[in-house]
Amino acid sequence: MKRYAVIGQPVAHSLSPTIHKAFAEAAAITLDYQALAIDAADLAARLAALHGEGWAGFNVTLPHKQAVMALCQDLSDAARRAGAVNTLIPTPGGWHGDNTDGTGLVQDLARLGVTLAGRRVLVLGAGGAARGIIAPLLATRPASLTISNRNPWKPEALSEAFADLGTLTPRTHWALKGDAFDVVINATSAGHSGAMPPMPEGLFADGAVAYDLSYGKAHLPFAEWTTAQGARTVHDGLGMLVAQAAESFRLWHGVTPDAASVLALLRAD
């Protein structure tokens, strides 16, 4: 039986085993999918050992998404652009690193009927989560894509890094004053601390849609803020989690699973 796992620290809370086991059952694929807690200091040795033991693939979660890049034999363009790896595929000599986060986001937005082409899109946050979604967002050809952060340096660095793919407008949060957007995507980790950073009023255009990469309790501060600011619709990131997992599953097995049914299963719990 082929063995897969999600690796991180902590990792016991991860929904990945539930998601991938549901994908496998629907596709009549037999697999063993686990959650493996690996400390950062042990990451290189453990990945080498797990490769030698014949593991068939890994999902990678915090805090290893950046560190694992240096341990890969080769990387996909998506992983290089994202500066992070969330999917490992074995090769004869090591691991191939890929990143499915941005694809997962765009697929979930499409499932929700959220159009990006020709629209004004704002991404809040300029860390690793934001970096992982920029290239797929630019590929949808929005009218504009703005990246906002509390300090100006990170958005400016991202604007330069992705200049060959399209125009990325860097802003501090308060420099957004007077601008309005059709789609606002939260890529900050602020929800995990229970509060949104201070933002100017009026960021949501008429009929604007808000999307949060977080879900569960971490989504609540963003949901409350966007509702108060007049967003027409607010979505959490559970659908993105399932969609990026579905893309990892496809890379491993050559089968595209039914993400919608698994998402419905998680929503029902």
C-alpha positions in Angstrom: 0.0 0.0 0.0 1.4 3.4 -1.0 2.1 5.7 1.9 1.4 9.5 2.0 1.4 12.1 4.7 1.1 15.7 5.6 4.2 16.9 7.4 4.5 19.9 9.7 4.7 20.9 13.4 2.1 20.9 14.8 0.1 18.8 12.4 -2.4 16.8 14.5 -5.1 19.3 13.7 -4.7 19.0 9.9 -7.7 18.1 7.8 -5.5 16.6 5.0 -5.8 13.0 6.1 -9.6 13.3 6.1 -9.6 15.0 2.7 -7.2 12.6 1.0 -8.8 9.5 2.4 -12.2 10.8 1.0 -10.6 11.5 -2.4 -9.1 8.0 -2.5 -12.3 6.2 -1.4 -14.3 8.0 -4.2 -11.6 7.1 -6.8 -11.3 3.5 -5.6 -7.6 4.1 -4.8 -6.1 2.3 -1.8 -3.6 4.3 0.2 -2.3 5.0 3.7 -2.4 8.8 4.5 -1.0 10.0 7.8 -0.1 13.2 9.7 3.6 13.2 10.6 4.9 15.8 13.1 8.5 16.7 12.2 10.6 19.3 14.0 12.5 21.8 11.9 15.9 20.6 13.1 15.0 17.1 11.9 13.5 18.0 8.5 16.4 17.2 6.2 17.3 13.9 7.9 13.6 12.8 8.1 12.9 13.6 4.4 16.0 11.6 3.3 15.0 8.7 5.5 11.3 8.7 4.3 12.5 8.8 0.7 14.6 5.7 1.4 11.6 4.0 3.0 9.6 4.4 -0.2 6.9 7.0 0.8 4.9 8.0 -2.2 4.4 11.7 -1.5 3.8 14.4 1.1 1.8 17.6 1.6 3.8 20.2 3.5 2.3 22.6 6.0 3.7 25.2 8.5 6.5 25.7 9.4 8.2 23.8 6.6 6.9 25.2 3.3 10.0 27.4 2.8 12.6 25.3 4.4 11.7 22.2 2.3 12.6 24.0 -0.9 16.3 23.6 -0.3 15.8 19.9 0.2 14.2 19.3 -3.1 16.1 17.8 -6.1 14.1 20.1 -8.4 11.1 22.5 -8.2 8.1 23.4 -10.4 7.8 26.9 -11.6 4.8 27.4 -9.3 7.0 26.5 -6.3 9.8 28.8 -7.4 7.4 31.6 -7.9 5.7 31.0 -4.6 8.9 30.7 -2.7 7.3 27.7 -1.0 6.5 24.0 -1.5 3.3 22.3 -0.3 3.5 19.1 -2.3 6.4 16.6 -2.6 6.7 13.9 -5.3 9.4 11.3 -5.1 12.0 11.1 -7.9 14.8 8.4 -8.1 17.3 10.8 -6.5 15.1 12.8 -4.1 12.0 15.0 -4.0 10.3 17.1 -6.6 8.7 20.2 -5.0 5.5 21.8 -6.2 3.0 24.3 -4.9 -0.8 24.0 -5.5 -2.0 26.8 -3.2 -2.5 29.4 -5.9 -4.2 26.9 -8.3 -6.5 25.9 -5.4 -7.5 29.5 -4.7 -8.3 30.3 -8.4 -10.3 27.0 -8.7 -12.3 27.7 -5.6 -13.1 31.3 -6.7 -14.3 29.8 -10.0 -16.4 27.3 -8.2 -18.0 30.2 -6.2 -18.7 32.1 -9.4 -16.2 34.9 -8.6 -14.9 36.5 -11.8 -11.3 37.9 -11.6 -10.7 38.9 -15.3 -11.1 42.6 -15.8 -11.8 43.3 -12.1 -9.9 45.3 -9.5 -8.4 42.8 -7.0 -6.8 43.6 -3.7 -4.6 41.1 -1.7 -4.1 42.0 2.0 -0.8 40.8 3.2 2.6 40.4 1.5 4.1 37.3 3.2 4.4 33.7 2.1 0.7 33.1 1.7 0.3 36.1 -0.6 3.4 35.2 -2.6 2.0 31.8 -3.3 -1.2 33.1 -5.0 0.2 36.1 -7.1 1.2 34.2 -10.3 -2.2 32.4 -10.6 -4.1 35.6 -9.9 -2.1 37.5 -12.5 -2.8 34.7 -15.0 -6.6 35.5 -14.7 -5.9 39.0 -16.2 -7.5 41.2 -13.6 -7.9 44.9 -14.4 -5.5 45.6 -11.5 -3.8 43.6 -8.8 -2.8 45.5 -5.7 -0.8 44.0 -2.8 -1.0 45.8 0.5 1.0 45.4 3.7 1.6 47.4 6.9 5.2 48.3 5.7 6.0 49.2 2.1 9.0 47.0 1.5 7.4 43.6 1.1 4.8 44.7 -1.5 7.5 46.5 -3.5 9.7 43.5 -3.4 6.8 41.3 -4.7 6.0 43.8 -7.4 9.6 43.5 -8.7 9.7 39.7 -8.3 6.6 39.2 -10.5 7.1 42.1 -12.9 7.6 39.7 -15.8 4.1 38.2 -15.3 2.1 41.5 -15.1 1.7 44.7 -13.2 1.5 44.4 -9.4 0.7 47.6 -7.5 2.4 47.9 -4.1 0.6 49.8 -1.3 0.7 50.2 2.4 -2.7 49.6 4.1 -3.3 53.3 4.7 -2.2 54.3 1.2 -5.3 52.4 0.0 -7.5 55.3 1.2 -9.7 56.4 -1.6 -9.4 53.2 -3.6 -12.2 50.7 -4.1 -12.0 47.0 -5.2 -14.2 44.4 -6.7 -12.5 41.4 -5.0 -10.6 41.6 -1.7 -8.5 38.6 -0.6 -7.2 38.3 2.9 -3.7 36.6 2.9 -2.7 37.9 6.4 -2.5 35.8 9.5 -4.2 38.4 11.6 -7.3 36.3 12.2 -5.2 33.8 14.2 -4.6 36.6 16.7 -8.2 37.6 16.8 -8.2 41.0 15.0 -7.8 42.6 11.6 -5.1 45.3 11.2 -6.5 48.8 11.0 -7.7 49.6 7.4 -9.2 52.7 5.7 -12.9 52.9 5.0 -14.4 52.4 1.6 -12.3 49.6 0.2 -15.3 47.7 -1.1 -16.9 48.7 -4.4 -20.6 48.1 -5.0 -21.2 44.3 -5.1 -17.6 43.5 -3.9 -16.7 40.0 -2.9 -14.4 39.2 0.0 -12.3 35.9 0.3 -10.2 34.8 3.2 -7.4 32.2 2.9 -8.2 31.3 6.5 -11.2 29.2 7.7 -12.7 28.3 11.1 -12.2 30.6 14.0 -9.3 32.4 12.2 -11.8 33.6 9.6 -14.2 35.3 12.0 -12.3 38.7 12.3 -12.1 39.1 8.6 -15.8 38.1 8.1 -16.9 40.6 10.7 -14.8 43.4 9.3 -15.9 42.8 5.6 -19.5 42.6 6.5 -19.3 45.9 8.5 -17.5 47.5 5.5 -20.2 46.5 3.0 -18.9 43.5 1.2 -21.7 41.8 -0.7 -20.4 38.2 -0.1 -17.7 36.8 2.2 -16.1 33.4 1.7 -13.7 31.5 3.9 -10.8 29.4 2.7 -12.0 25.9 3.3 -12.8 25.5 -0.4 -9.3 26.5 -1.3 -7.9 24.0 1.2 -9.8 21.2 -0.5 -9.0 22.5 -4.0 -5.3 22.6 -3.4 -5.4 19.1 -1.9 -7.3 17.9 -5.0 -4.5 19.3 -7.2 -1.9 17.5 -5.1 -4.0 14.3 -5.4 -4.0 14.7 -9.2 -0.2 15.1 -9.3 0.3 11.9 -7.3 -2.4 9.7 -8.9 -3.2 11.2 -12.3 -6.9 11.4 -11.2 -8.8 14.7 -10.5 -11.0 14.0 -7.5 -14.5 15.5 -6.9 -13.5 18.4 -4.6 -17.1 19.6 -4.3 -18.4 16.5 -2.6 -15.5 16.4 -0.1 -16.0 20.1 0.7 -19.7 19.4 1.4 -18.7 16.6 3.7 -16.4 18.9 5.7 -19.1 21.6 5.8 -21.5 19.1 7.2 -19.3 18.1 10.1 
